[in-house]
Amino acid sequence: MTVGAGADEALVAAAQRGDATAFDALVRRHTAKMYRVAYRILGDSAEAEDAVQEAWVSAWRSLDRFRGESAPTTWLYRVVTNAALANLRRRKPTVPLEPTADLISDRIAVDPEGHVVRTEDVARVHRAIATLEPSQRIPLVLRELEGLSYEEIAEMLDVPVAALRSRLHRARATLLARLKEMRDG
């Protein structure tokens, strides 16, 4: 299989024809990203792992219904987001998100003097994100932490782009207020 543009589409097409090796390649290529999304939504590593496993099972079962109207990555983000949402609905409220070292290192450049301060700042932001309602947290995570486009997120969440922009605006405003409360409180 090719590694460049279209590789995911080729892997999906091969998997749809019954090539389990192609599906395994998709799993290897995207599990880490899907885990990161699930973890940032759920704030718990075990629940994130469960959500990713559920997402892959769901993707396998619905593979024949994927028509390529969106990029395979958009579809996979949607599947894992739905699995994480289902997990949120099943559980009781938990302690706020504490980012792991690799999540922190995603955003922090190596700087020995500023590392401790930035680590604390990142942890505070992640704790504040964890307090957002899922309708605000999910689009915020997908846009600001995963870098997806408004169109991709709107498609994944099945909402108009204007509604998504409104959710993101409210999420950012709420996040800023929570961060101010944490700083002042």
C-alpha positions as CSV (number, residue, x, y, z in Angstrom):
1,M,0.0,0.0,0.0
2,T,1.1,3.6,-0.6
3,V,1.9,5.8,2.3
4,G,1.1,9.2,0.6
5,A,-2.1,10.9,-0.4
6,G,-5.0,8.5,-0.9
7,A,-3.4,5.7,1.2
8,D,-6.3,5.7,3.6
9,E,-8.8,5.6,0.8
10,A,-6.9,2.7,-0.8
11,L,-6.8,0.9,2.6
12,V,-10.5,1.4,3.1
13,A,-11.3,0.1,-0.4
14,A,-9.2,-3.0,0.1
15,A,-10.7,-3.6,3.6
16,Q,-14.2,-3.3,2.0
17,R,-13.2,-6.1,-0.4
18,G,-12.3,-8.3,2.6
19,D,-8.6,-7.5,3.0
20,A,-8.1,-7.8,6.8
21,T,-4.4,-6.7,6.4
22,A,-5.6,-3.4,5.0
23,F,-7.9,-2.9,7.9
24,D,-5.0,-3.7,10.3
25,A,-3.0,-1.1,8.5
26,L,-5.7,1.5,9.2
27,V,-5.8,0.4,12.8
28,R,-2.0,0.9,13.1
29,R,-2.1,4.3,11.3
30,H,-5.0,5.8,13.3
31,T,-5.3,4.2,16.7
32,A,-2.9,6.7,18.4
33,K,-4.9,9.7,17.0
34,M,-8.2,8.1,17.9
35,Y,-7.0,7.4,21.4
36,R,-5.9,11.0,21.8
37,V,-9.3,12.3,20.8
38,A,-11.1,9.8,23.1
39,Y,-8.8,10.6,26.0
40,R,-9.3,14.3,25.6
41,I,-13.1,13.8,25.6
42,L,-13.2,11.3,28.4
43,G,-10.2,12.3,30.6
44,D,-9.6,8.7,31.6
45,S,-7.0,6.4,29.9
46,A,-8.9,3.1,30.5
47,E,-12.2,4.6,29.2
48,A,-10.4,6.1,26.2
49,E,-8.9,2.7,25.4
50,D,-12.4,1.1,25.6
51,A,-13.9,3.9,23.4
52,V,-11.2,3.3,20.8
53,Q,-11.8,-0.5,20.8
54,E,-15.5,0.1,20.5
55,A,-14.8,2.5,17.6
56,W,-12.8,0.0,15.7
57,V,-15.4,-2.7,16.2
58,S,-18.0,-0.2,15.0
59,A,-15.8,0.8,12.0
60,W,-15.3,-2.8,11.0
61,R,-19.0,-3.6,11.2
62,S,-20.0,-0.5,9.2
63,L,-17.1,-0.6,6.7
64,D,-19.5,-1.7,3.9
65,R,-21.6,1.4,4.4
66,F,-18.7,3.8,4.1
67,R,-19.1,5.4,0.7
68,G,-16.2,7.8,0.6
69,E,-18.2,10.9,0.8
70,S,-15.8,12.1,3.5
71,A,-12.2,11.3,4.2
72,P,-11.6,8.1,6.0
73,T,-10.0,10.1,8.9
74,T,-13.1,12.2,9.2
75,W,-15.2,9.1,9.4
76,L,-12.9,7.5,12.0
77,Y,-12.9,10.7,14.1
78,R,-16.7,10.6,14.0
79,V,-16.8,6.9,15.0
80,V,-14.5,7.4,18.0
81,T,-16.2,10.6,19.0
82,N,-19.6,8.8,19.0
83,A,-18.0,5.9,21.1
84,A,-16.6,8.4,23.5
85,L,-20.0,10.2,23.8
86,A,-21.7,6.9,24.4
87,N,-19.1,6.2,27.2
88,L,-19.8,9.6,28.7
89,R,-23.6,8.9,28.8
90,R,-23.0,5.6,30.6
91,R,-20.7,6.9,33.4
92,K,-21.0,9.0,36.5
93,P,-19.1,12.3,36.7
94,T,-15.4,11.8,37.4
95,V,-12.4,13.8,38.4
96,P,-11.2,16.4,35.9
97,L,-8.7,15.4,33.1
98,E,-5.1,15.2,34.1
99,P,-3.0,15.2,30.9
100,T,-0.3,12.5,30.5
101,A,3.3,13.3,29.8
102,D,3.0,12.6,26.0
103,L,-0.1,14.8,25.7
104,I,1.8,17.6,27.4
105,S,4.8,17.1,25.2
106,D,2.6,17.4,22.1
107,R,2.3,21.1,22.8
108,I,5.5,22.0,24.7
109,A,8.8,22.6,23.1
110,V,11.9,21.5,25.0
111,D,12.8,24.4,27.2
112,P,14.2,23.4,30.6
113,E,13.6,26.8,32.3
114,G,10.0,27.2,31.2
115,H,9.0,23.6,31.1
116,V,7.6,23.5,34.7
117,V,5.5,26.6,34.2
118,R,4.1,25.5,30.9
119,T,3.4,22.0,32.2
120,E,1.3,23.5,35.0
121,D,-0.5,25.8,32.5
122,V,-1.2,23.0,30.2
123,A,-2.6,20.9,33.1
124,R,-4.8,23.8,34.1
125,V,-6.2,24.2,30.6
126,H,-6.9,20.4,30.4
127,R,-8.6,20.5,33.7
128,A,-10.7,23.4,32.6
129,I,-11.6,21.7,29.3
130,A,-12.7,18.6,31.2
131,T,-15.3,20.8,33.0
132,L,-17.0,21.8,29.8
133,E,-20.2,20.1,28.7
134,P,-19.7,17.5,26.0
135,S,-21.5,19.6,23.4
136,Q,-18.7,22.2,24.0
137,R,-15.8,20.0,24.9
138,I,-15.9,17.8,21.8
139,P,-15.8,20.5,19.1
140,L,-13.2,22.4,21.1
141,V,-10.9,19.3,21.4
142,L,-11.4,18.5,17.7
143,R,-10.7,22.1,16.6
144,E,-8.1,23.4,19.0
145,L,-6.2,20.3,20.0
146,E,-6.6,18.1,16.9
147,G,-6.6,20.8,14.3
148,L,-9.6,19.6,12.3
149,S,-11.4,22.1,10.0
150,Y,-14.8,23.6,10.8
151,E,-16.2,21.6,7.9
152,E,-14.8,18.3,9.1
153,I,-16.1,18.8,12.6
154,A,-19.5,19.9,11.4
155,E,-19.7,16.8,9.3
156,M,-18.7,14.5,12.1
157,L,-21.1,16.1,14.6
158,D,-23.8,16.4,11.9
159,V,-24.4,20.1,12.5
160,P,-24.3,23.1,10.2
161,V,-21.0,25.0,10.2
162,A,-22.7,28.1,11.6
163,A,-24.0,26.1,14.6
164,L,-20.5,24.6,15.1
165,R,-19.0,28.1,15.1
166,S,-21.5,29.1,17.7
167,R,-20.7,26.1,19.9
168,L,-17.0,26.8,19.6
169,H,-17.5,30.5,20.5
170,R,-19.5,29.5,23.7
171,A,-16.9,26.8,24.5
172,R,-14.0,29.3,24.2
173,A,-15.9,31.9,26.3
174,T,-16.7,29.3,29.0
175,L,-13.1,27.9,28.9
176,L,-11.7,31.4,29.5
177,A,-14.1,32.0,32.4
178,R,-13.2,28.7,34.0
179,L,-9.5,29.5,33.6
180,K,-10.0,32.9,35.2
181,E,-11.8,31.2,38.1
182,M,-9.0,28.8,38.5
183,R,-6.4,31.6,38.5
184,D,-8.4,33.8,40.9
185,G,-9.8,31.1,43.1
